[in-house]
Amino acid sequence: MFRFKSCPRCTGDMFVERTDFGWDEVCLSCGFRRDHRIFASAEPVQSSTSELEHRELVSV
């Protein structure tokens, strides 16, 4: 995915890529690189209610 004119160093175009450690943004003009901590977690979020409790709430 490209992010146009979003480099903080040179206002060049950034490319978002997947690495072994998460997601990175790389500037195509100057080579500036930063990681995306938001996208790095691929763990599913656990629900606080069980499936049985959810069924009871829906059926009421």
PDB file of N, CA, C, O and CB in Angstrom:
ATOM      1  N   MET A   1       0.846  -1.157   0.000  1.00  0.00           N
ATOM      2  CA  MET A   1       0.000   0.000   0.000  1.00  0.00           C
ATOM      3  C   MET A   1       0.902   1.235   0.000  1.00  0.00           C
ATOM      4  O   MET A   1       1.948   1.245   0.650  1.00  0.00           O
ATOM      5  CB  MET A   1      -0.968  -0.010   1.217  1.00  0.00           C
ATOM      6  N   PHE A   2       0.504   2.247  -0.713  1.00  0.00           N
ATOM      7  CA  PHE A   2       1.254   3.491  -0.779  1.00  0.00           C
ATOM      8  C   PHE A   2       0.557   4.577   0.030  1.00  0.00           C
ATOM      9  O   PHE A   2      -0.671   4.653   0.072  1.00  0.00           O
ATOM     10  CB  PHE A   2       1.429   3.937  -2.236  1.00  0.00           C
ATOM     11  N   ARG A   3       1.356   5.405   0.663  1.00  0.00           N
ATOM     12  CA  ARG A   3       0.857   6.601   1.343  1.00  0.00           C
ATOM     13  C   ARG A   3       1.579   7.776   0.703  1.00  0.00           C
ATOM     14  O   ARG A   3       2.764   7.996   0.953  1.00  0.00           O
ATOM     15  CB  ARG A   3       1.094   6.546   2.919  1.00  0.00           C
ATOM     16  N   PHE A   4       0.870   8.521  -0.113  1.00  0.00           N
ATOM     17  CA  PHE A   4       1.478   9.590  -0.890  1.00  0.00           C
ATOM     18  C   PHE A   4       1.778  10.811  -0.031  1.00  0.00           C
ATOM     19  O   PHE A   4       0.960  11.231   0.787  1.00  0.00           O
ATOM     20  CB  PHE A   4       0.573   9.977  -2.042  1.00  0.00           C
ATOM     21  N   LYS A   5       2.970  11.371  -0.234  1.00  0.00           N
ATOM     22  CA  LYS A   5       3.423  12.607   0.425  1.00  0.00           C
ATOM     23  C   LYS A   5       3.324  12.534   1.946  1.00  0.00           C
ATOM     24  O   LYS A   5       2.911  13.506   2.578  1.00  0.00           O
ATOM     25  CB  LYS A   5       2.610  13.788  -0.074  1.00  0.00           C
ATOM     26  N   SER A   6       3.693  11.404   2.545  1.00  0.00           N
ATOM     27  CA  SER A   6       3.546  11.251   3.993  1.00  0.00           C
ATOM     28  C   SER A   6       4.863  11.060   4.743  1.00  0.00           C
ATOM     29  O   SER A   6       4.844  10.813   5.949  1.00  0.00           O
ATOM     30  CB  SER A   6       2.656  10.092   4.276  1.00  0.00           C
ATOM     31  N   CYS A   7       6.007  11.168   4.060  1.00  0.00           N
ATOM     32  CA  CYS A   7       7.292  11.022   4.739  1.00  0.00           C
ATOM     33  C   CYS A   7       7.553  12.260   5.599  1.00  0.00           C
ATOM     34  O   CYS A   7       7.482  13.382   5.099  1.00  0.00           O
ATOM     35  CB  CYS A   7       8.444  10.811   3.710  1.00  0.00           C
ATOM     36  N   PRO A   8       7.855  12.068   6.890  1.00  0.00           N
ATOM     37  CA  PRO A   8       8.111  13.220   7.757  1.00  0.00           C
ATOM     38  C   PRO A   8       9.450  13.907   7.462  1.00  0.00           C
ATOM     39  O   PRO A   8       9.645  15.061   7.842  1.00  0.00           O
ATOM     40  CB  PRO A   8       8.076  12.784   9.205  1.00  0.00           C
ATOM     41  N   ARG A   9      10.360  13.217   6.798  1.00  0.00           N
ATOM     42  CA  ARG A   9      11.673  13.787   6.512  1.00  0.00           C
ATOM     43  C   ARG A   9      11.683  14.601   5.217  1.00  0.00           C
ATOM     44  O   ARG A   9      12.178  15.728   5.199  1.00  0.00           O
ATOM     45  CB  ARG A   9      12.707  12.681   6.429  1.00  0.00           C
ATOM     46  N   CYS A  10      11.135  14.033   4.126  1.00  0.00           N
ATOM     47  CA  CYS A  10      11.249  14.705   2.824  1.00  0.00           C
ATOM     48  C   CYS A  10       9.907  14.916   2.126  1.00  0.00           C
ATOM     49  O   CYS A  10       9.875  15.400   0.995  1.00  0.00           O
ATOM     50  CB  CYS A  10      12.153  13.907   1.921  1.00  0.00           C
ATOM     51  N   THR A  11       8.811  14.567   2.771  1.00  0.00           N
ATOM     52  CA  THR A  11       7.445  14.593   2.212  1.00  0.00           C
ATOM     53  C   THR A  11       7.315  13.762   0.937  1.00  0.00           C
ATOM     54  O   THR A  11       6.530  14.091   0.047  1.00  0.00           O
ATOM     55  CB  THR A  11       7.028  16.029   1.921  1.00  0.00           C
ATOM     56  N   GLY A  12       8.085  12.696   0.862  1.00  0.00           N
ATOM     57  CA  GLY A  12       7.994  11.784  -0.274  1.00  0.00           C
ATOM     58  C   GLY A  12       6.916  10.733  -0.047  1.00  0.00           C
ATOM     59  O   GLY A  12       6.223  10.742   0.970  1.00  0.00           O
ATOM     60  N   ASP A  13       6.788   9.838  -1.004  1.00  0.00           N
ATOM     61  CA  ASP A  13       5.789   8.771  -0.939  1.00  0.00           C
ATOM     62  C   ASP A  13       6.321   7.609  -0.105  1.00  0.00           C
ATOM     63  O   ASP A  13       7.481   7.217  -0.234  1.00  0.00           O
ATOM     64  CB  ASP A  13       5.407   8.288  -2.361  1.00  0.00           C
ATOM     65  N   MET A  14       5.458   7.065   0.750  1.00  0.00           N
ATOM     66  CA  MET A  14       5.828   5.957   1.626  1.00  0.00           C
ATOM     67  C   MET A  14       5.142   4.680   1.149  1.00  0.00           C
ATOM     68  O   MET A  14       4.013   4.705   0.660  1.00  0.00           O
ATOM     69  CB  MET A  14       5.450   6.264   3.098  1.00  0.00           C
ATOM     70  N   PHE A  15       5.849   3.569   1.304  1.00  0.00           N
ATOM     71  CA  PHE A  15       5.321   2.253   0.966  1.00  0.00           C
ATOM     72  C   PHE A  15       5.193   1.447   2.253  1.00  0.00           C
ATOM     73  O   PHE A  15       6.158   1.342   3.010  1.00  0.00           O
ATOM     74  CB  PHE A  15       6.236   1.520  -0.071  1.00  0.00           C
ATOM     75  N   VAL A  16       4.022   0.878   2.515  1.00  0.00           N
ATOM     76  CA  VAL A  16       3.790   0.055   3.707  1.00  0.00           C
ATOM     77  C   VAL A  16       4.045  -1.392   3.331  1.00  0.00           C
ATOM     78  O   VAL A  16       3.448  -1.915   2.389  1.00  0.00           O
ATOM     79  CB  VAL A  16       2.334   0.244   4.270  1.00  0.00           C
ATOM     80  N   GLU A  17       4.946  -2.042   4.081  1.00  0.00           N
ATOM     81  CA  GLU A  17       5.298  -3.429   3.778  1.00  0.00           C
ATOM     82  C   GLU A  17       5.265  -4.282   5.027  1.00  0.00           C
ATOM     83  O   GLU A  17       5.440  -3.783   6.139  1.00  0.00           O
ATOM     84  CB  GLU A  17       6.675  -3.504   3.132  1.00  0.00           C
ATOM     85  N   ARG A  18       5.043  -5.562   4.841  1.00  0.00           N
ATOM     86  CA  ARG A  18       5.027  -6.535   5.935  1.00  0.00           C
ATOM     87  C   ARG A  18       6.429  -7.119   6.077  1.00  0.00           C
ATOM     88  O   ARG A  18       7.031  -7.540   5.089  1.00  0.00           O
ATOM     89  CB  ARG A  18       3.969  -7.667   5.681  1.00  0.00           C
ATOM     90  N   THR A  19       6.956  -7.146   7.317  1.00  0.00           N
ATOM     91  CA  THR A  19       8.241  -7.761   7.600  1.00  0.00           C
ATOM     92  C   THR A  19       8.034  -8.899   8.592  1.00  0.00           C
ATOM     93  O   THR A  19       6.905  -9.190   8.986  1.00  0.00           O
ATOM     94  CB  THR A  19       9.250  -6.718   8.152  1.00  0.00           C
ATOM     95  N   ASP A  20       9.124  -9.539   8.992  1.00  0.00           N
ATOM     96  CA  ASP A  20       9.033 -10.623   9.971  1.00  0.00           C
ATOM     97  C   ASP A  20       8.612 -10.118  11.348  1.00  0.00           C
ATOM     98  O   ASP A  20       8.125 -10.892  12.172  1.00  0.00           O
ATOM     99  CB  ASP A  20      10.367 -11.343  10.076  1.00  0.00           C
ATOM    100  N   PHE A  21       8.797  -8.826  11.598  1.00  0.00           N
ATOM    101  CA  PHE A  21       8.542  -8.256  12.915  1.00  0.00           C
ATOM    102  C   PHE A  21       7.298  -7.393  12.971  1.00  0.00           C
ATOM    103  O   PHE A  21       7.018  -6.806  14.017  1.00  0.00           O
ATOM    104  CB  PHE A  21       9.714  -7.452  13.348  1.00  0.00           C
ATOM    105  N   GLY A  22       6.541  -7.291  11.893  1.00  0.00           N
ATOM    106  CA  GLY A  22       5.343  -6.460  11.877  1.00  0.00           C
ATOM    107  C   GLY A  22       5.232  -5.709  10.564  1.00  0.00           C
ATOM    108  O   GLY A  22       5.602  -6.227   9.511  1.00  0.00           O
ATOM    109  N   TRP A  23       4.723  -4.491  10.629  1.00  0.00           N
ATOM    110  CA  TRP A  23       4.535  -3.651   9.453  1.00  0.00           C
ATOM    111  C   TRP A  23       5.496  -2.472   9.505  1.00  0.00           C
ATOM    112  O   TRP A  23       5.718  -1.899  10.571  1.00  0.00           O
ATOM    113  CB  TRP A  23       3.077  -3.158   9.357  1.00  0.00           C
ATOM    114  N   ASP A  24       6.062  -2.109   8.369  1.00  0.00           N
ATOM    115  CA  ASP A  24       6.975  -0.966   8.260  1.00  0.00           C
ATOM    116  C   ASP A  24       6.515  -0.034   7.157  1.00  0.00           C
ATOM    117  O   ASP A  24       5.872  -0.452   6.194  1.00  0.00           O
ATOM    118  CB  ASP A  24       8.418  -1.436   7.993  1.00  0.00           C
ATOM    119  N   GLU A  25       6.855   1.237   7.314  1.00  0.00           N
ATOM    120  CA  GLU A  25       6.672   2.229   6.259  1.00  0.00           C
ATOM    121  C   GLU A  25       8.058   2.616   5.776  1.00  0.00           C
ATOM    122  O   GLU A  25       8.936   2.901   6.590  1.00  0.00           O
ATOM    123  CB  GLU A  25       5.860   3.486   6.762  1.00  0.00           C
ATOM    124  N   VAL A  26       8.270   2.632   4.468  1.00  0.00           N
ATOM    125  CA  VAL A  26       9.564   2.984   3.894  1.00  0.00           C
ATOM    126  C   VAL A  26       9.349   4.082   2.856  1.00  0.00           C
ATOM    127  O   VAL A  26       8.488   3.965   1.984  1.00  0.00           O
ATOM    128  CB  VAL A  26      10.262   1.735   3.256  1.00  0.00           C
ATOM    129  N   CYS A  27      10.148   5.161   2.961  1.00  0.00           N
ATOM    130  CA  CYS A  27      10.052   6.245   1.989  1.00  0.00           C
ATOM    131  C   CYS A  27      10.765   5.828   0.705  1.00  0.00           C
ATOM    132  O   CYS A  27      11.892   5.334   0.746  1.00  0.00           O
ATOM    133  CB  CYS A  27      10.659   7.561   2.559  1.00  0.00           C
ATOM    134  N   LEU A  28      10.114   6.027  -0.415  1.00  0.00           N
ATOM    135  CA  LEU A  28      10.702   5.661  -1.702  1.00  0.00           C
ATOM    136  C   LEU A  28      11.741   6.667  -2.160  1.00  0.00           C
ATOM    137  O   LEU A  28      12.556   6.349  -3.027  1.00  0.00           O
ATOM    138  CB  LEU A  28       9.623   5.531  -2.751  1.00  0.00           C
ATOM    139  N   SER A  29      11.738   7.886  -1.598  1.00  0.00           N
ATOM    140  CA  SER A  29      12.686   8.921  -2.014  1.00  0.00           C
ATOM    141  C   SER A  29      13.968   8.925  -1.183  1.00  0.00           C
ATOM    142  O   SER A  29      15.067   8.890  -1.735  1.00  0.00           O
ATOM    143  CB  SER A  29      12.030  10.275  -1.929  1.00  0.00           C
ATOM    144  N   CYS A  30      13.827   8.969   0.154  1.00  0.00           N
ATOM    145  CA  CYS A  30      15.013   9.131   1.008  1.00  0.00           C
ATOM    146  C   CYS A  30      15.366   7.883   1.802  1.00  0.00           C
ATOM    147  O   CYS A  30      16.442   7.832   2.398  1.00  0.00           O
ATOM    148  CB  CYS A  30      14.799  10.272   1.959  1.00  0.00           C
ATOM    149  N   GLY A  31      14.495   6.869   1.833  1.00  0.00           N
ATOM    150  CA  GLY A  31      14.791   5.638   2.550  1.00  0.00           C
ATOM    151  C   GLY A  31      14.417   5.654   4.023  1.00  0.00           C
ATOM    152  O   GLY A  31      14.705   4.691   4.734  1.00  0.00           O
ATOM    153  N   PHE A  32      13.785   6.716   4.500  1.00  0.00           N
ATOM    154  CA  PHE A  32      13.343   6.789   5.889  1.00  0.00           C
ATOM    155  C   PHE A  32      12.430   5.601   6.187  1.00  0.00           C
ATOM    156  O   PHE A  32      11.586   5.233   5.371  1.00  0.00           O
ATOM    157  CB  PHE A  32      12.610   8.134   6.172  1.00  0.00           C
ATOM    158  N   ARG A  33      12.613   5.007   7.369  1.00  0.00           N
ATOM    159  CA  ARG A  33      11.846   3.813   7.731  1.00  0.00           C
ATOM    160  C   ARG A  33      11.305   3.977   9.139  1.00  0.00           C
ATOM    161  O   ARG A  33      12.003   4.452  10.034  1.00  0.00           O
ATOM    162  CB  ARG A  33      12.717   2.531   7.625  1.00  0.00           C
ATOM    163  N   ARG A  34      10.041   3.576   9.326  1.00  0.00           N
ATOM    164  CA  ARG A  34       9.455   3.523  10.664  1.00  0.00           C
ATOM    165  C   ARG A  34       8.501   2.351  10.728  1.00  0.00           C
ATOM    166  O   ARG A  34       7.924   1.939   9.721  1.00  0.00           O
ATOM    167  CB  ARG A  34       8.727   4.849  11.019  1.00  0.00           C
ATOM    168  N   ASP A  35       8.343   1.813  11.945  1.00  0.00           N
ATOM    169  CA  ASP A  35       7.468   0.652  12.102  1.00  0.00           C
ATOM    170  C   ASP A  35       6.086   1.089  12.541  1.00  0.00           C
ATOM    171  O   ASP A  35       5.904   2.160  13.119  1.00  0.00           O
ATOM    172  CB  ASP A  35       8.056  -0.341  13.113  1.00  0.00           C
ATOM    173  N   HIS A  36       5.121   0.238  12.255  1.00  0.00           N
ATOM    174  CA  HIS A  36       3.739   0.461  12.647  1.00  0.00           C
ATOM    175  C   HIS A  36       3.430  -0.441  13.814  1.00  0.00           C
ATOM    176  O   HIS A  36       3.237  -1.642  13.625  1.00  0.00           O
ATOM    177  CB  HIS A  36       2.763   0.207  11.471  1.00  0.00           C
ATOM    178  N   ARG A  37       3.379   0.090  14.995  1.00  0.00           N
ATOM    179  CA  ARG A  37       3.066  -0.710  16.173  1.00  0.00           C
ATOM    180  C   ARG A  37       1.588  -1.083  16.209  1.00  0.00           C
ATOM    181  O   ARG A  37       1.225  -2.091  16.816  1.00  0.00           O
ATOM    182  CB  ARG A  37       3.448   0.045  17.444  1.00  0.00           C
ATOM    183  N   ILE A  38       0.736  -0.298  15.577  1.00  0.00           N
ATOM    184  CA  ILE A  38      -0.699  -0.574  15.585  1.00  0.00           C
ATOM    185  C   ILE A  38      -1.004  -1.868  14.833  1.00  0.00           C
ATOM    186  O   ILE A  38      -1.818  -2.675  15.283  1.00  0.00           O
ATOM    187  CB  ILE A  38      -1.476   0.599  14.964  1.00  0.00           C
ATOM    188  N   PHE A  39      -0.347  -2.063  13.682  1.00  0.00           N
ATOM    189  CA  PHE A  39      -0.617  -3.229  12.853  1.00  0.00           C
ATOM    190  C   PHE A  39       0.221  -4.432  13.240  1.00  0.00           C
ATOM    191  O   PHE A  39       0.008  -5.520  12.703  1.00  0.00           O
ATOM    192  CB  PHE A  39      -0.381  -2.897  11.415  1.00  0.00           C
ATOM    193  N   ALA A  40       1.165  -4.273  14.150  1.00  0.00           N
ATOM    194  CA  ALA A  40       2.101  -5.350  14.458  1.00  0.00           C
ATOM    195  C   ALA A  40       1.439  -6.514  15.180  1.00  0.00           C
ATOM    196  O   ALA A  40       1.890  -7.652  15.048  1.00  0.00           O
ATOM    197  CB  ALA A  40       3.236  -4.819  15.292  1.00  0.00           C
ATOM    198  N   SER A  41       0.397  -6.258  15.929  1.00  0.00           N
ATOM    199  CA  SER A  41      -0.251  -7.314  16.695  1.00  0.00           C
ATOM    200  C   SER A  41      -1.282  -8.043  15.837  1.00  0.00           C
ATOM    201  O   SER A  41      -2.231  -7.437  15.340  1.00  0.00           O
ATOM    202  CB  SER A  41      -0.916  -6.736  17.954  1.00  0.00           C
ATOM    203  N   ALA A  42      -1.087  -9.330  15.671  1.00  0.00           N
ATOM    204  CA  ALA A  42      -2.029 -10.139  14.905  1.00  0.00           C
ATOM    205  C   ALA A  42      -2.852 -11.032  15.821  1.00  0.00           C
ATOM    206  O   ALA A  42      -3.574 -11.911  15.351  1.00  0.00           O
ATOM    207  CB  ALA A  42      -1.288 -10.987  13.872  1.00  0.00           C
ATOM    208  N   GLU A  43      -2.746 -10.808  17.137  1.00  0.00           N
ATOM    209  CA  GLU A  43      -3.471 -11.615  18.101  1.00  0.00           C
ATOM    210  C   GLU A  43      -4.954 -11.237  18.086  1.00  0.00           C
ATOM    211  O   GLU A  43      -5.278 -10.050  18.107  1.00  0.00           O
ATOM    212  CB  GLU A  43      -2.876 -11.440  19.514  1.00  0.00           C
ATOM    213  N   PRO A  44      -5.852 -12.211  18.051  1.00  0.00           N
ATOM    214  CA  PRO A  44      -7.281 -11.884  18.128  1.00  0.00           C
ATOM    215  C   PRO A  44      -7.645 -11.380  19.523  1.00  0.00           C
ATOM    216  O   PRO A  44      -7.064 -11.817  20.517  1.00  0.00           O
ATOM    217  CB  PRO A  44      -8.138 -13.115  17.767  1.00  0.00           C
ATOM    218  N   VAL A  45      -8.578 -10.489  19.592  1.00  0.00           N
ATOM    219  CA  VAL A  45      -9.015  -9.928  20.861  1.00  0.00           C
ATOM    220  C   VAL A  45     -10.030 -10.873  21.495  1.00  0.00           C
ATOM    221  O   VAL A  45     -10.991 -11.291  20.849  1.00  0.00           O
ATOM    222  CB  VAL A  45      -9.620  -8.510  20.667  1.00  0.00           C
ATOM    223  N   GLN A  46      -9.810 -11.201  22.754  1.00  0.00           N
ATOM    224  CA  GLN A  46     -10.713 -12.097  23.470  1.00  0.00           C
ATOM    225  C   GLN A  46     -11.953 -11.336  23.927  1.00  0.00           C
ATOM    226  O   GLN A  46     -11.859 -10.208  24.414  1.00  0.00           O
ATOM    227  CB  GLN A  46      -9.998 -12.741  24.679  1.00  0.00           C
ATOM    228  N   SER A  47     -13.085 -11.950  23.769  1.00  0.00           N
ATOM    229  CA  SER A  47     -14.335 -11.351  24.211  1.00  0.00           C
ATOM    230  C   SER A  47     -14.498 -11.575  25.705  1.00  0.00           C
ATOM    231  O   SER A  47     -14.069 -12.599  26.236  1.00  0.00           O
ATOM    232  CB  SER A  47     -15.535 -11.937  23.434  1.00  0.00           C
ATOM    233  N   SER A  48     -15.119 -10.616  26.382  1.00  0.00           N
ATOM    234  CA  SER A  48     -15.321 -10.749  27.820  1.00  0.00           C
ATOM    235  C   SER A  48     -16.524 -11.635  28.145  1.00  0.00           C
ATOM    236  O   SER A  48     -16.639 -12.122  29.270  1.00  0.00           O
ATOM    237  CB  SER A  48     -15.503  -9.374  28.450  1.00  0.00           C
ATOM    238  N   THR A  49     -17.407 -11.849  27.196  1.00  0.00           N
ATOM    239  CA  THR A  49     -18.558 -12.727  27.429  1.00  0.00           C
ATOM    240  C   THR A  49     -18.364 -14.033  26.667  1.00  0.00           C
ATOM    241  O   THR A  49     -17.818 -14.051  25.564  1.00  0.00           O
ATOM    242  CB  THR A  49     -19.884 -12.035  26.997  1.00  0.00           C
ATOM    243  N   SER A  50     -18.812 -15.104  27.266  1.00  0.00           N
ATOM    244  CA  SER A  50     -18.716 -16.400  26.604  1.00  0.00           C
ATOM    245  C   SER A  50     -19.807 -16.511  25.549  1.00  0.00           C
ATOM    246  O   SER A  50     -20.719 -15.686  25.499  1.00  0.00           O
ATOM    247  CB  SER A  50     -18.826 -17.555  27.628  1.00  0.00           C
ATOM    248  N   GLU A  51     -19.711 -17.523  24.715  1.00  0.00           N
ATOM    249  CA  GLU A  51     -20.706 -17.732  23.660  1.00  0.00           C
ATOM    250  C   GLU A  51     -22.075 -18.029  24.270  1.00  0.00           C
ATOM    251  O   GLU A  51     -23.094 -17.576  23.749  1.00  0.00           O
ATOM    252  CB  GLU A  51     -20.273 -18.884  22.726  1.00  0.00           C
ATOM    253  N   LEU A  52     -22.107 -18.780  25.359  1.00  0.00           N
ATOM    254  CA  LEU A  52     -23.372 -19.096  26.029  1.00  0.00           C
ATOM    255  C   LEU A  52     -24.025 -17.828  26.578  1.00  0.00           C
ATOM    256  O   LEU A  52     -25.231 -17.638  26.417  1.00  0.00           O
ATOM    257  CB  LEU A  52     -23.142 -20.112  27.169  1.00  0.00           C
ATOM    258  N   GLU A  53     -23.244 -16.957  27.223  1.00  0.00           N
ATOM    259  CA  GLU A  53     -23.786 -15.706  27.744  1.00  0.00           C
ATOM    260  C   GLU A  53     -24.286 -14.834  26.591  1.00  0.00           C
ATOM    261  O   GLU A  53     -25.307 -14.160  26.722  1.00  0.00           O
ATOM    262  CB  GLU A  53     -22.718 -14.951  28.574  1.00  0.00           C
ATOM    263  N   HIS A  54     -23.580 -14.844  25.481  1.00  0.00           N
ATOM    264  CA  HIS A  54     -23.988 -14.055  24.333  1.00  0.00           C
ATOM    265  C   HIS A  54     -25.336 -14.545  23.787  1.00  0.00           C
ATOM    266  O   HIS A  54     -26.201 -13.738  23.446  1.00  0.00           O
ATOM    267  CB  HIS A  54     -22.913 -14.114  23.241  1.00  0.00           C
ATOM    268  N   ARG A  55     -25.505 -15.858  23.706  1.00  0.00           N
ATOM    269  CA  ARG A  55     -26.773 -16.419  23.244  1.00  0.00           C
ATOM    270  C   ARG A  55     -27.927 -16.030  24.186  1.00  0.00           C
ATOM    271  O   ARG A  55     -29.029 -15.719  23.734  1.00  0.00           O
ATOM    272  CB  ARG A  55     -26.667 -17.956  23.136  1.00  0.00           C
ATOM    273  N   GLU A  56     -27.658 -16.052  25.500  1.00  0.00           N
ATOM    274  CA  GLU A  56     -28.692 -15.680  26.466  1.00  0.00           C
ATOM    275  C   GLU A  56     -29.073 -14.206  26.312  1.00  0.00           C
ATOM    276  O   GLU A  56     -30.249 -13.855  26.407  1.00  0.00           O
ATOM    277  CB  GLU A  56     -28.212 -15.958  27.903  1.00  0.00           C
ATOM    278  N   LEU A  57     -28.089 -13.350  26.078  1.00  0.00           N
ATOM    279  CA  LEU A  57     -28.370 -11.922  25.907  1.00  0.00           C
ATOM    280  C   LEU A  57     -29.158 -11.664  24.635  1.00  0.00           C
ATOM    281  O   LEU A  57     -30.041 -10.806  24.616  1.00  0.00           O
ATOM    282  CB  LEU A  57     -27.071 -11.122  25.884  1.00  0.00           C
ATOM    283  N   VAL A  58     -28.850 -12.398  23.570  1.00  0.00           N
ATOM    284  CA  VAL A  58     -29.528 -12.193  22.293  1.00  0.00           C
ATOM    285  C   VAL A  58     -30.952 -12.710  22.338  1.00  0.00           C
ATOM    286  O   VAL A  58     -31.844 -12.101  21.747  1.00  0.00           O
ATOM    287  CB  VAL A  58     -28.763 -12.874  21.169  1.00  0.00           C
ATOM    288  N   SER A  59     -31.187 -13.817  23.023  1.00  0.00           N
ATOM    289  CA  SER A  59     -32.514 -14.434  23.036  1.00  0.00           C
ATOM    290  C   SER A  59     -33.516 -13.696  23.924  1.00  0.00           C
ATOM    291  O   SER A  59     -34.714 -13.969  23.845  1.00  0.00           O
ATOM    292  CB  SER A  59     -32.401 -15.863  23.495  1.00  0.00           C
ATOM    293  N   VAL A  60     -33.068 -12.791  24.744  1.00  0.00           N
ATOM    294  CA  VAL A  60     -33.986 -12.083  25.670  1.00  0.00           C
ATOM    295  C   VAL A  60     -34.758 -11.039  24.944  1.00  0.00           C
ATOM    296  O   VAL A  60     -35.575 -10.344  25.548  1.00  0.00           O
ATOM    297  CB  VAL A  60     -33.229 -11.441  26.828  1.00  0.00           C
TER     298      VAL A  60
END
